[in-house]
Amino acid sequence: MKIEIQNLSFIRKKDFAIDDLSLQIEAGKITTLIGPNGSGKSTLLRLMMRLLAPNEGTILLEGTELSALSSKKLAQEMTMLSQAPDGLLDVVVHDLIAYGRLPHKAWLERLTSEDEDVIDWALSVCNLKSLAYRPLHTLSGGERQRAWLGMALAQKNPRAAFG
């Protein structure tokens, strides 16, 4: 699916702004954002995930404005993993990765065997099987980062952004 950004502007403070940015991210292509620290790469990703609201402009996913999509639909289509995620330190690795399945579930719907297969796959891909039932707070920084990556992978959507 294609993402199109049209005339996007975002002003956070006097010395930082994204001004009149337009770009297209084509389906099936890897797109890399490159720039110095503080240039707006993570801010752009946050705008694309609706974690921030632009001052002007639109972001379209396959021709539909992101603002028209439900949060659940957006989470089924896109995911983002922050550079240094925090929080949820009392949860075990398996359960954190299972949170990645939530966009595909109805309210209070239990995990299916298919969900467990996806979780198992993510544990394996991230080399976390032996740590599956360890609390996040007992892991090293690198192990914890792999657990968050596992959650993003378990979401199984075509547009994952890692910032």
matplotlib code that plots the C-alpha trace (Angstrom):
import matplotlib.pyplot as plt

x = [0.0, 1.2, 1.6, 1.4, 2.2, 0.9, 2.1, 2.7, 3.7, 4.4, 5.8, 6.8, 8.8, 10.5, 13.7, 12.0, 9.6, 8.7, 7.6, 5.5, 6.8, 5.4, 6.6, 5.3, 6.3, 5.6, 4.2, 6.8, 9.7, 12.1, 12.3, 15.0, 14.9, 18.3, 19.3, 21.2, 19.9, 17.0, 16.1, 12.6, 12.9, 11.2, 8.7, 7.7, 7.1, 5.1, 3.0, 2.5, 1.3, -1.1, 0.9, 1.3, -1.1, 0.2, -0.5, -1.3, -1.3, -2.5, -1.2, -2.9, -2.8, -3.9, -5.8, -7.6, -6.7, -5.2, -7.7, -10.5, -9.1, -10.0, -7.1, -7.6, -7.5, -4.4, -2.7, -3.5, -1.9, 1.1, 3.4, 6.2, 8.9, 10.6, 14.3, 14.0, 10.6, 9.8, 7.0, 5.5, 8.6, 6.6, 5.2, 6.9, 8.3, 5.6, 2.9, 4.6, 4.8, 1.2, 0.2, 1.2, -1.8, -4.3, -5.1, -6.4, -8.7, -12.1, -12.5, -11.6, -11.2, -8.7, -5.7, -6.2, -3.8, -2.9, -2.0, 0.1, 1.9, 2.7, 3.9, 6.1, 7.4, 8.3, 10.0, 12.1, 13.0, 14.1, 16.0, 13.8, 12.4, 14.5, 13.4, 9.7, 8.5, 11.1, 9.9, 11.2, 12.9, 15.2, 16.5, 19.5, 18.9, 19.5, 17.2, 14.5, 14.9, 14.5, 11.3, 9.8, 10.9, 9.1, 5.9, 6.1, 6.8, 3.8, 1.6, 2.2, 1.5, 3.1, 4.2, 6.5, 8.6, 11.5, 12.8]
y = [0.0, 3.5, 6.3, 9.8, 12.9, 16.2, 19.7, 18.5, 21.1, 20.6, 23.2, 22.0, 25.0, 28.1, 26.2, 23.1, 22.7, 20.4, 22.8, 21.9, 18.3, 16.2, 12.7, 9.3, 5.9, 3.2, -0.2, -3.0, -0.6, -0.1, 3.6, 5.0, 8.4, 9.8, 13.0, 14.4, 14.2, 16.5, 16.9, 15.4, 11.7, 10.4, 13.3, 12.4, 8.8, 9.9, 12.1, 9.1, 7.0, 9.8, 10.2, 13.8, 16.0, 18.1, 21.8, 21.5, 19.0, 15.4, 11.9, 9.3, 5.6, 4.2, 7.4, 7.5, 10.2, 8.7, 10.7, 8.8, 5.4, 3.9, 3.4, -0.4, -0.2, 2.0, -0.5, -3.3, -1.5, 0.2, -0.2, 1.8, 0.8, 3.7, 3.9, 3.4, 2.0, 2.1, 1.1, -2.3, -3.5, -5.9, -7.9, -11.1, -11.3, -13.6, -11.3, -8.2, -9.9, -11.0, -7.4, -7.2, -9.3, -6.9, -5.0, -8.3, -9.1, -8.0, -6.5, -9.1, -11.8, -14.5, -15.5, -18.3, -21.0, -18.9, -16.0, -18.3, -19.5, -15.9, -15.2, -18.3, -17.2, -13.8, -15.3, -17.5, -14.7, -12.5, -15.3, -15.0, -18.5, -19.2, -15.8, -16.1, -16.1, -13.7, -10.2, -7.4, -5.7, -8.7, -8.5, -6.7, -3.6, -5.6, -8.4, -5.9, -4.2, -7.6, -8.2, -4.9, -5.8, -9.1, -7.3, -5.2, -8.2, -10.1, -7.3, -8.8, -5.8, -4.6, -1.2, -1.4, 1.7, 1.4, 4.8]
z = [0.0, -0.8, 1.7, 0.4, 2.4, 1.0, 2.1, 5.7, 8.3, 11.9, 14.3, 17.7, 18.9, 17.5, 16.4, 14.9, 12.1, 9.3, 6.6, 3.5, 3.2, 0.3, -0.5, -1.5, -0.1, -2.6, -1.7, -1.5, -1.4, 1.6, 2.4, 4.6, 6.4, 6.8, 8.5, 11.5, 15.1, 15.6, 11.9, 12.3, 11.3, 14.4, 14.4, 10.8, 11.9, 14.9, 12.5, 10.2, 13.2, 14.4, 17.7, 16.7, 14.7, 11.9, 11.8, 8.1, 5.3, 4.9, 5.2, 2.9, 3.1, -0.2, -0.9, 2.5, 5.0, 8.2, 10.2, 8.6, 9.8, 13.2, 15.5, 15.2, 11.3, 11.5, 13.8, 11.4, 8.6, 10.2, 13.2, 14.7, 17.1, 19.0, 19.5, 23.2, 24.2, 27.9, 30.1, 30.7, 32.5, 34.7, 31.7, 30.5, 27.0, 25.7, 26.8, 25.4, 22.0, 22.3, 22.5, 18.9, 18.1, 19.6, 16.4, 15.0, 17.9, 19.0, 22.5, 25.1, 22.4, 23.4, 21.5, 19.0, 18.0, 14.9, 17.2, 19.3, 16.1, 15.2, 18.8, 18.6, 15.2, 16.6, 19.7, 17.3, 14.8, 17.7, 19.4, 22.6, 23.1, 26.1, 27.6, 26.8, 30.4, 31.9, 33.0, 30.8, 33.8, 34.2, 30.6, 29.3, 27.1, 23.9, 25.0, 25.9, 22.5, 20.8, 22.8, 21.6, 18.0, 18.5, 19.4, 16.3, 14.2, 15.7, 14.5, 11.1, 9.0, 5.8, 6.9, 9.9, 10.8, 13.1, 14.3]

ax = plt.figure().add_subplot(projection="3d")
ax.plot(x, y, z, "-o")
ax.set_aspect("equal")
plt.show()
